[in-house]
Amino acid sequence: MRTLLAILGVSLWAVAAGAAATYRWVDADGVHYSDQPHPGAEKIVLGETQTYSPPAVAGGDAAAAPAPARKPPGGGAPGAFHYDSCAVVQPAEDQVLIDVDKVTVAVHISPGRRSSDRLVLDLDNRPLEAATPDQAEFQITPIERGTHTASATVRDARGNILCHSTTVSFHVRQPSVLAPLNPNNPTKGH
């Protein structure tokens, strides 16, 4: 590791120093490089620093060029609005939630959702539509114990799907009345 750092240091130094002489020596502390002579050091010659200049872009600045039109998922005209991604970000895939009576399911959409589009959360094959254009979280209460699935779909005003997330599975574990450590267990202490 020290040798790698030394070589990197010499390379950076060579860029700054240009064609100055470089000396290399080895002692009990490892390999050393310097621009000053040192007893027992050998003078080494570094090659010319390699550089790269990108070719000029015809017609001006590349940043000013418009991006090519992309066709949105599910068809549609090139250049039409589309979402880059939508995903259920909470709960995480295979997350286990212990002793909860409610769950917040959060959806991330990129770019942000337009006010004319609808977000629908599919929780265990039951659609839940966002109440407001800026809603991205759904409070599920009460939540049953067991494994649940959630996915999100963004639809335009005509009902066309603009984005659909992958399905996330999560698990809810709640205490059982029959569990021996449960304070609500009627047989506890008998």
PyMOL commands that set and color helices and strands:
alter all, ss='L'
color gray80, all
select helices_A, chain A and resi 2-17+62-64
alter helices_A, ss='H'
color red, helices_A
select strands_A, chain A and resi 22-27+30-34+42-44+85-90+95-98+103-110+118-123+126-129+137-140+146-155+161-164+168-173
alter strands_A, ss='S'
color yellow, strands_A
deselect
rebuild
show_as cartoon
